[in-house]
Amino acid sequence: MHIVRRLIPVLCCTALLAMGPAGCASSGTPDSYKIGIIASQTGPYSGLGLPAIDGAQLVVDQINEAGGINGMPIELVLYDDKGSSTETALAAQKLIEVDEVPALACLTATGLAHSMVPVLNENETPGIVMSGTGLINDQLGKWAFKPIASEEDYIPLPLGYLKDDVGVGTCAGLIENSGYGEGGEHYLNLVAPTMGIEMVDIQHFDPAATDMTPQLANIKASGAESIFIWGSGPAGALAVKQAREMGIDLPIVTTPAQSSPSYVEAFREYYEMEPSVVCIDSKLTMWRQLPDSDPDKQLCGDFEESFSAEYGRPPAMWQAIGAQIIMFIADGFERANPDLSDVSKARSQVRDAFEQTENLSLFMGTYTITSDDHYGRVVPKEVLVTFRDGQKILVKTMAD
């Protein structure tokens, strides 16, 4: 009946609609569930942070319109990380000490989110980190959670495409100098040989770089048959343009950030040059091209319908990330029913609920979290897309 129930099936109807005594705040007790949100509203990663905020806000609005959680609304408390790890850590500290949120999240990029992990653990506050690397999975501690994705899970998808669909045996990596890039390089070197692909060259670029031609020239000279661009900001997308301008017509695969609509719009001509770029992406952006048998097709279709009605445009990968993080937190709040009159107690209750998450199906995967595993993605859901005539075309899913 309500969209939010289709988005978050584990939130039962009675919990969403209940407005009885359990949801009433006593004197001095907060009358809403505050969620701290840190995302790039300015700076180099704003092309990711702003869409993530839109996705998060839509889910909040849907939950509140359906009666809230345990009879109380959700309220987002927003801070701009400005593309800075220092600003991210300071914002996390302020959300904990001043705003006294029971949970918080960083929505934008791996390198920024990692700065929040020690803050969460030192202040015993549960938080979600938007980290794309599995290198941090065993370093999350007792209070940081990462229900997103790890490169070890999805690297086989683009590598399998290069090997089986394109027929290449060698690849060069163009890797961002960041925590995300470090993980990408580690897992590319680990996974590629098991799939029959030799990584013949690795080149690096800074996240704010505007000229990748020296690195691309080295790749061109390496004899590699394909390129894997690994980045989280606009430099990775710019590298596609510069490669094509240099006459490099090798197959190019990229990480999810390069499929961001703002980057695709800016470099469409170069993305569509043959062979057109192939990006890792979310089922959410491609649900119409999924088979009817796909269990996530309805979930994605419902969300796109709501998002398009609200914002006048379809959602993309980072809208899905923002939405999914709120869905994860809301599920934990519903099961924890935390005592907001005691913020320390409430945080422990929410943390415990997160650790009891079981088979929660979201856009980027299905998650079972335990006290020993704060990543817990048991079903990965990425897809590959390419670009033609201004449209995204589904290339391959995890099931293909």
DOGUDO-288519 format. One record per residue (C-alpha): residue number from 1; residue in three letters; chain; x, y, z. Coordinates in steps of 0.25 Angstrom, whole numbers, padded with zeros to 4 digits. Each point is the difference from the previous one (the first is absolute). Last residue first. Layout:
[NUM,ALA,A,[X,Y,Z]]
...
END
This chain:
[400,ASP,A,[0099,-0055,-0067]]
[399,ALA,A,[-0004,0000,0014]]
[398,MET,A,[0009,0012,0005]]
[397,THR,A,[-0006,0008,-0011]]
[396,LYS,A,[0005,0004,-0014]]
[395,VAL,A,[0000,0010,-0011]]
[394,LEU,A,[-0013,0009,0003]]
[393,ILE,A,[0000,0012,-0009]]
[392,LYS,A,[0000,0014,0005]]
[391,GLN,A,[-0006,0010,-0010]]
[390,GLY,A,[0006,0013,-0006]]
[389,ASP,A,[0001,-0007,-0014]]
[388,ARG,A,[0008,-0012,0006]]
[387,PHE,A,[0007,-0001,0014]]
[386,THR,A,[0004,-0013,0007]]
[385,VAL,A,[-0005,-0007,0013]]
[384,LEU,A,[0005,-0011,0009]]
[383,VAL,A,[-0008,-0005,0012]]
[382,GLU,A,[0002,0000,0015]]
[381,LYS,A,[-0008,-0009,0009]]
[380,PRO,A,[0009,-0007,0010]]
[379,VAL,A,[-0007,-0010,0010]]
[378,VAL,A,[0005,-0003,0013]]
[377,ARG,A,[0005,0014,0004]]
[376,GLY,A,[0004,-0001,0014]]
[375,TYR,A,[0009,0012,0002]]
[374,HIS,A,[-0001,0001,0015]]
[373,ASP,A,[0005,-0014,0002]]
[372,ASP,A,[0003,-0006,0014]]
[371,SER,A,[-0011,0006,0007]]
[370,THR,A,[-0009,-0004,-0011]]
[369,ILE,A,[-0006,0006,-0013]]
[368,THR,A,[-0008,-0007,-0010]]
[367,TYR,A,[-0002,0009,-0012]]
[366,THR,A,[-0006,-0002,-0014]]
[365,GLY,A,[0007,0009,-0011]]
[364,MET,A,[0001,0014,-0006]]
[363,PHE,A,[-0015,0003,-0001]]
[362,LEU,A,[-0004,-0006,0013]]
[361,SER,A,[-0004,-0014,0005]]
[360,LEU,A,[0001,-0002,0015]]
[359,ASN,A,[0004,-0014,0002]]
[358,GLU,A,[0002,0001,0015]]
[357,THR,A,[0004,0012,0008]]
[356,GLN,A,[0003,-0004,0014]]
[355,GLU,A,[0013,0008,0001]]
[354,PHE,A,[-0008,0013,-0004]]
[353,ALA,A,[-0009,-0003,0011]]
[352,ASP,A,[0012,0000,0010]]
[351,ARG,A,[0005,0013,-0005]]
[350,VAL,A,[-0014,0006,0001]]
[349,GLN,A,[-0001,-0004,0015]]
[348,SER,A,[0014,0005,0003]]
[347,ARG,A,[-0003,0013,-0006]]
[346,ALA,A,[-0014,0001,0008]]
[345,LYS,A,[0008,-0003,0013]]
[344,SER,A,[0010,0011,-0002]]
[343,VAL,A,[-0012,0010,-0005]]
[342,ASP,A,[-0008,-0003,0013]]
[341,SER,A,[-0014,0006,-0002]]
[340,LEU,A,[0000,-0005,-0014]]
[339,ASP,A,[-0002,-0015,0004]]
[338,PRO,A,[0002,-0007,-0012]]
[337,ASN,A,[-0011,-0008,-0008]]
[336,ALA,A,[0011,-0009,-0004]]
[335,ARG,A,[-0008,-0008,-0011]]
[334,GLU,A,[-0005,0013,-0006]]
[333,PHE,A,[0013,0008,0002]]
[332,GLY,A,[0008,-0011,-0007]]
[331,ASP,A,[-0010,0000,-0012]]
[330,ALA,A,[0001,0015,-0001]]
[329,ILE,A,[0015,-0001,0000]]
[328,PHE,A,[0000,-0010,-0012]]
[327,MET,A,[-0010,0008,-0008]]
[326,ILE,A,[0007,0013,0003]]
[325,ILE,A,[0013,-0006,-0006]]
[324,GLN,A,[-0008,-0006,-0012]]
[323,ALA,A,[-0006,0013,-0004]]
[322,GLY,A,[0014,0008,0000]]
[321,ILE,A,[0006,-0012,-0008]]
[320,ALA,A,[-0011,0000,-0010]]
[319,GLN,A,[0001,0015,-0002]]
[318,TRP,A,[0015,-0003,-0002]]
[317,MET,A,[-0003,-0010,-0011]]
[316,ALA,A,[-0010,0007,-0008]]
[315,PRO,A,[-0015,0006,0002]]
[314,PRO,A,[-0009,0004,-0011]]
[313,ARG,A,[-0003,0015,-0002]]
[312,GLY,A,[-0012,0009,0004]]
[311,TYR,A,[0004,0000,0015]]
[310,GLU,A,[-0012,-0005,0007]]
[309,ALA,A,[-0007,-0008,-0011]]
[308,SER,A,[0013,-0005,-0005]]
[307,PHE,A,[0004,-0005,0014]]
[306,SER,A,[-0014,-0007,0002]]
[305,GLU,A,[0000,-0007,-0013]]
[304,GLU,A,[0015,-0003,0001]]
[303,PHE,A,[-0002,-0006,0014]]
[302,ASP,A,[-0012,-0009,-0004]]
[301,GLY,A,[0008,-0005,-0012]]
[300,CYS,A,[0012,-0004,0008]]
[299,LEU,A,[-0008,-0008,0010]]
[298,GLN,A,[-0008,-0006,-0011]]
[297,LYS,A,[0012,-0005,-0008]]
[296,ASP,A,[0008,-0005,0012]]
[295,PRO,A,[-0005,-0015,-0001]]
[294,ASP,A,[0004,-0001,-0015]]
[293,SER,A,[-0010,-0009,-0007]]
[292,ASP,A,[-0005,0012,-0008]]
[291,PRO,A,[0013,0001,-0006]]
[290,LEU,A,[0008,0013,0002]]
[289,GLN,A,[0000,0011,-0011]]
[288,ARG,A,[-0011,0008,0008]]
[287,TRP,A,[0009,-0001,0013]]
[286,MET,A,[0012,0006,-0006]]
[285,THR,A,[0003,0012,0009]]
[284,LEU,A,[-0005,-0007,0012]]
[283,LYS,A,[0008,-0013,-0004]]
[282,SER,A,[0013,0009,0004]]
[281,ASP,A,[0012,0003,-0008]]
[280,ILE,A,[0014,-0005,-0004]]
[279,CYS,A,[0004,0007,-0013]]
[278,VAL,A,[0002,-0004,-0014]]
[277,VAL,A,[0006,0011,-0010]]
[276,SER,A,[-0004,-0001,-0014]]
[275,PRO,A,[0010,-0007,-0010]]
[274,GLU,A,[-0003,0008,-0007]]
[273,MET,A,[-0002,0014,0004]]
[272,GLU,A,[-0013,0001,0009]]
[271,TYR,A,[0008,0004,0013]]
[270,TYR,A,[0008,0011,-0008]]
[269,GLU,A,[-0012,0007,-0005]]
[268,ARG,A,[-0007,-0001,0013]]
[267,PHE,A,[0011,0007,0008]]
[266,ALA,A,[-0008,0010,0008]]
[265,GLU,A,[-0013,-0007,0000]]
[264,VAL,A,[0006,-0013,0004]]
[263,TYR,A,[0008,0007,0011]]
[262,SER,A,[-0013,0007,0005]]
[261,PRO,A,[-0008,-0013,-0001]]
[260,SER,A,[0010,-0008,0009]]
[259,SER,A,[0004,-0012,-0008]]
[258,GLN,A,[0015,0003,0003]]
[257,ALA,A,[-0003,-0001,0015]]
[256,PRO,A,[-0003,-0015,-0002]]
[255,THR,A,[0014,-0005,-0004]]
[254,THR,A,[0005,0000,-0014]]
[253,VAL,A,[0002,-0009,-0012]]
[252,ILE,A,[0007,0005,-0013]]
[251,PRO,A,[0002,-0008,-0012]]
[250,LEU,A,[0012,0005,-0008]]
[249,ASP,A,[-0002,0011,-0010]]
[248,ILE,A,[0011,0009,0005]]
[247,GLY,A,[0001,0011,-0011]]
[246,MET,A,[0005,0011,0010]]
[245,GLU,A,[-0013,0007,0000]]
[244,ARG,A,[-0007,-0014,0004]]
[243,ALA,A,[0009,-0001,0012]]
[242,GLN,A,[-0002,0014,0004]]
[241,LYS,A,[-0015,-0001,0000]]
[240,VAL,A,[0001,-0013,0008]]
[239,ALA,A,[0010,0007,0010]]
[238,LEU,A,[-0010,0011,0003]]
[237,ALA,A,[-0010,-0011,0005]]
[236,GLY,A,[0011,-0005,0010]]
[235,ALA,A,[0003,0015,0004]]
[234,PRO,A,[-0014,0003,0003]]
[233,GLY,A,[0000,-0008,0013]]
[232,SER,A,[0000,-0014,0006]]
[231,GLY,A,[0011,-0007,-0009]]
[230,TRP,A,[0004,-0013,-0006]]
[229,ILE,A,[0002,0000,-0015]]
[228,PHE,A,[0002,-0014,-0005]]
[227,ILE,A,[0007,0000,-0014]]
[226,SER,A,[0000,-0010,-0011]]
[225,GLU,A,[0010,-0007,-0009]]
[224,ALA,A,[0012,0004,0007]]
[223,GLY,A,[0012,0002,-0009]]
[222,SER,A,[0008,0009,0010]]
[221,ALA,A,[0002,0012,-0009]]
[220,LYS,A,[-0015,0004,0001]]
[219,ILE,A,[0000,-0002,0015]]
[218,ASN,A,[0013,0009,0001]]
[217,ALA,A,[-0007,0010,-0009]]
[216,LEU,A,[-0013,0000,0009]]
[215,GLN,A,[0009,0003,0012]]
[214,PRO,A,[0006,0012,-0007]]
[213,THR,A,[-0014,0004,-0005]]
[212,MET,A,[-0007,0000,0013]]
[211,ASP,A,[-0001,0015,0001]]
[210,THR,A,[-0011,0006,0009]]
[209,ALA,A,[0004,-0007,0013]]
[208,ALA,A,[-0009,0003,0012]]
[207,PRO,A,[-0001,-0015,0005]]
[206,ASP,A,[0015,-0001,-0003]]
[205,PHE,A,[0004,-0010,-0011]]
[204,HIS,A,[0007,-0014,0000]]
[203,GLN,A,[0005,-0009,-0011]]
[202,ILE,A,[0000,-0016,0001]]
[201,ASP,A,[0005,-0008,-0012]]
[200,VAL,A,[0000,-0014,-0005]]
[199,MET,A,[-0012,-0005,0009]]
[198,GLU,A,[-0001,-0014,-0006]]
[197,ILE,A,[-0014,-0006,-0002]]
[196,GLY,A,[-0004,-0015,0001]]
[195,MET,A,[-0011,0002,0011]]
[194,THR,A,[0009,-0005,0012]]
[193,PRO,A,[0011,0010,-0005]]
[192,ALA,A,[-0010,0012,0001]]
[191,VAL,A,[-0004,-0003,0014]]
[190,LEU,A,[0012,0004,0008]]
[189,ASN,A,[0006,0011,-0008]]
[188,LEU,A,[-0014,0006,-0002]]
[187,TYR,A,[-0002,-0002,0015]]
[186,HIS,A,[0012,0008,0004]]
[185,GLU,A,[-0001,0011,-0010]]
[184,GLY,A,[-0015,0002,0003]]
[183,GLY,A,[0003,0000,0015]]
[182,GLU,A,[0010,0011,-0002]]
[181,GLY,A,[-0009,0008,-0009]]
[180,TYR,A,[-0011,0000,0010]]
[179,GLY,A,[0010,0005,0011]]
[178,SER,A,[0005,0010,-0010]]
[177,ASN,A,[0010,0003,-0011]]
[176,GLU,A,[-0010,-0004,-0012]]
[175,ILE,A,[0004,-0011,-0009]]
[174,LEU,A,[0002,-0002,-0015]]
[173,GLY,A,[0001,-0015,-0001]]
[172,ALA,A,[0005,-0007,-0012]]
[171,CYS,A,[-0006,-0012,-0006]]
[170,THR,A,[0004,-0013,-0007]]
[169,GLY,A,[-0007,-0012,-0005]]
[168,VAL,A,[-0011,0006,-0008]]
[167,GLY,A,[-0012,-0008,-0006]]
[166,VAL,A,[-0010,0011,0000]]
[165,ASP,A,[-0012,-0008,0006]]
[164,ASP,A,[0008,-0011,0008]]
[163,LYS,A,[0013,0007,0005]]
[162,LEU,A,[-0005,0015,0000]]
[161,TYR,A,[-0013,-0004,0006]]
[160,GLY,A,[0005,-0009,0010]]
[159,LEU,A,[0009,0011,0005]]
[158,PRO,A,[-0012,0010,0000]]
[157,LEU,A,[-0008,-0010,0009]]
[156,PRO,A,[0012,-0007,0008]]
[155,ILE,A,[0003,0014,0006]]
[154,TYR,A,[-0013,0000,0007]]
[153,ASP,A,[0002,-0008,0013]]
[152,GLU,A,[0015,0003,0002]]
[151,GLU,A,[-0004,0015,-0002]]
[150,SER,A,[-0008,0001,0012]]
[149,ALA,A,[-0015,0005,0001]]
[148,ILE,A,[-0009,0008,0009]]
[147,PRO,A,[-0005,-0005,0013]]
[146,LYS,A,[0013,0005,0007]]
[145,PHE,A,[-0002,0001,0015]]
[144,ALA,A,[0009,0008,0011]]
[143,TRP,A,[-0003,-0002,0015]]
[142,LYS,A,[0007,-0012,0005]]
[141,GLY,A,[0013,0001,-0009]]
[140,LEU,A,[0000,0003,-0015]]
[139,GLN,A,[0014,-0005,-0002]]
[138,ASP,A,[-0004,-0014,-0006]]
[137,ASN,A,[-0008,0005,-0011]]
[136,ILE,A,[0010,0011,-0003]]
[135,LEU,A,[0008,-0006,-0011]]
[134,GLY,A,[-0014,-0004,-0006]]
[133,THR,A,[0000,0013,-0008]]
[132,GLY,A,[-0012,0008,-0004]]
[131,SER,A,[-0003,0008,0013]]
[130,MET,A,[-0012,0008,0002]]
[129,VAL,A,[0001,-0001,0016]]
[128,ILE,A,[-0012,-0003,0008]]
[127,GLY,A,[0000,0004,0015]]
[126,PRO,A,[-0003,-0005,0014]]
[125,THR,A,[0005,0009,0011]]
[124,GLU,A,[0010,-0005,0010]]
[123,ASN,A,[0008,0013,0000]]
[122,GLU,A,[0014,-0006,-0002]]
[121,ASN,A,[-0006,-0010,-0010]]
[120,LEU,A,[-0008,0010,-0008]]
[119,VAL,A,[0011,0010,-0001]]
[118,PRO,A,[0010,-0010,-0004]]
[117,VAL,A,[-0009,-0004,-0012]]
[116,MET,A,[-0003,0014,-0004]]
[115,SER,A,[0013,0002,-0008]]
[114,HIS,A,[-0003,-0012,-0008]]
[113,ALA,A,[-0013,0007,-0006]]
[112,LEU,A,[0008,0011,-0007]]
[111,GLY,A,[0009,-0010,-0007]]
[110,THR,A,[-0011,-0009,-0004]]
[109,ALA,A,[-0009,0011,-0006]]
[108,THR,A,[-0014,0006,0002]]
[107,LEU,A,[-0010,-0004,0010]]
[106,CYS,A,[0006,0000,0014]]
[105,ALA,A,[-0010,-0005,0010]]
[104,LEU,A,[-0005,0003,0014]]
[103,ALA,A,[-0007,-0007,0012]]
[102,PRO,A,[-0006,0004,0013]]
[101,VAL,A,[0002,0015,-0003]]
[100,GLU,A,[0004,0008,0012]]
[99,ASP,A,[0000,0013,-0008]]
[98,VAL,A,[0012,0006,0007]]
[97,GLU,A,[0009,-0011,0004]]
[96,ILE,A,[-0003,-0011,-0010]]
[95,LEU,A,[-0004,0009,-0012]]
[94,LYS,A,[0012,0009,0003]]
[93,GLN,A,[0010,-0011,0000]]
[92,ALA,A,[-0005,-0006,-0013]]
[91,ALA,A,[0001,0014,-0006]]
[90,LEU,A,[0014,0002,0005]]
[89,ALA,A,[0004,-0014,-0006]]
[88,THR,A,[-0007,0004,-0014]]
[87,GLU,A,[0007,0013,0000]]
[86,THR,A,[0013,-0006,0002]]
[85,SER,A,[-0002,-0010,-0011]]
[84,SER,A,[-0004,0011,-0009]]
[83,GLY,A,[-0009,0001,-0012]]
[82,LYS,A,[-0008,0011,0006]]
[81,ASP,A,[-0005,-0010,0011]]
[80,ASP,A,[-0013,0008,0000]]
[79,TYR,A,[-0009,-0003,0012]]
[78,LEU,A,[-0014,-0004,0000]]
[77,VAL,A,[-0009,-0004,0012]]
[76,LEU,A,[-0011,-0009,-0006]]
[75,GLU,A,[-0013,-0002,0008]]
[74,ILE,A,[-0008,-0013,0001]]
[73,PRO,A,[-0014,0000,0005]]
[72,MET,A,[-0005,-0007,0012]]
[71,GLY,A,[-0012,-0010,0002]]
[70,ASN,A,[0010,-0012,0001]]
[69,ILE,A,[0006,0004,-0013]]
[68,GLY,A,[-0007,0011,-0008]]
[67,GLY,A,[-0015,0001,-0003]]
[66,ALA,A,[0000,-0004,-0015]]
[65,GLU,A,[0003,0015,-0004]]
[64,ASN,A,[0012,-0001,0009]]
[63,ILE,A,[0006,-0012,-0006]]
[62,GLN,A,[-0002,0005,-0014]]
[61,ASP,A,[0006,0014,0003]]
[60,VAL,A,[0012,-0007,0006]]
[59,VAL,A,[0001,-0009,-0012]]
[58,LEU,A,[0000,0012,-0009]]
[57,GLN,A,[0010,0007,0009]]
[56,ALA,A,[0011,-0011,-0001]]
[55,GLY,A,[-0001,0000,-0016]]
[54,ASP,A,[0001,0015,-0001]]
[53,ILE,A,[0012,0000,0010]]
[52,ALA,A,[0007,-0010,-0008]]
[51,PRO,A,[-0002,0009,-0013]]
[50,LEU,A,[0006,0011,0007]]
[49,GLY,A,[0012,-0008,0005]]
[48,LEU,A,[0004,-0006,-0013]]
[47,GLY,A,[0001,0012,-0009]]
[46,SER,A,[0005,0007,0013]]
[45,TYR,A,[0012,-0008,0000]]
[44,PRO,A,[0010,0011,-0005]]
[43,GLY,A,[-0005,0011,0010]]
[42,THR,A,[-0014,0004,0005]]
[41,GLN,A,[-0012,-0008,0005]]
[40,SER,A,[0009,-0012,0003]]
[39,ALA,A,[-0007,-0009,0010]]
[38,ILE,A,[-0001,-0002,0015]]
[37,ILE,A,[-0013,-0004,0005]]
[36,GLY,A,[-0004,-0001,0015]]
[35,ILE,A,[-0013,-0008,0002]]
[34,LYS,A,[-0009,0006,0011]]
[33,TYR,A,[-0012,-0009,0004]]
[32,SER,A,[-0011,0010,0004]]
[31,ASP,A,[-0007,0004,0013]]
[30,PRO,A,[0012,0002,0008]]
[29,THR,A,[-0002,-0003,0015]]
[28,GLY,A,[0000,0013,0009]]
[27,SER,A,[-0015,-0003,0004]]
[26,SER,A,[-0004,-0014,-0004]]
[25,ALA,A,[0000,-0003,-0015]]
[24,CYS,A,[-0012,-0008,-0005]]
[23,GLY,A,[0003,-0012,-0010]]
[22,ALA,A,[-0002,-0011,0010]]
[21,PRO,A,[-0013,0007,0005]]
[20,GLY,A,[-0007,-0003,-0014]]
[19,MET,A,[0003,0006,-0013]]
[18,ALA,A,[0002,-0013,-0008]]
[17,LEU,A,[0000,0001,-0015]]
[16,LEU,A,[0014,-0004,-0003]]
[15,ALA,A,[0001,-0011,0011]]
[14,THR,A,[-0014,-0005,-0004]]
[13,CYS,A,[0004,-0001,-0014]]
[12,CYS,A,[0013,-0008,0002]]
[11,LEU,A,[0013,0006,-0003]]
[10,VAL,A,[0007,-0012,-0006]]
[9,PRO,A,[-0005,0003,-0014]]
[8,ILE,A,[0008,0013,-0001]]
[7,LEU,A,[-0003,0006,-0014]]
[6,ARG,A,[-0013,-0007,-0002]]
[5,ARG,A,[-0004,0004,0014]]
[4,VAL,A,[0005,0015,-0003]]
[3,ILE,A,[-0009,0000,-0012]]
[2,HIS,A,[-0013,-0001,0008]]
[1,MET,A,[-0011,-0010,-0003]]
END
